[in-house]
């Protein structure tokens, strides 16, 4: 019995089986939420969706190697998203000041949201990967329905390609 408790504790520490909710998946309608952006302004998902599709990507931490590659990849492809009328939103548990510094340092032209309590991460059911918060990208149509999801901690730059391919499909279906 002692070994079972140790194993369960280890799994909890590593983040397995601890999601409070099931992960939002393709076909799910995303619940509305609001968080502060890098400028301290309130961002509300429903207001963003009123303008068109939104790419929401969750990442572990500002200014770390994988997260910087991912953010700069979104930055470098930002014009493609903008041309399609798509907003890009990055979310991590870092605070507003950290996001501001990260956005300025790498000239990120999109919104970064501070989810310090991991409230929205839990709302989406984003899993943890080992000891790190997960890296998951969701492409939402204008109705707030997930039309594509990509989950990979190690393939940071592939999130942009996945999102652009999904956006292309949305635009061709209209």
Secondary structure, DSSP 8 states (H G I E B T S, - for coil): -HHHHHHHHHHHHHTTT--SS----TT-B----EEEETTS-EEEHHHHHTTS-EEEEE-S-TTSHHHHHHHHHHHHTHHHHHHTT-EEEEEES--HHHHHHHHHHTT--SEEEE-TT-HHHHHHT--EETTEE--EEEEE-TTSBEEEEEE-SS-TTHHHHHHHHHHHHHHHH-
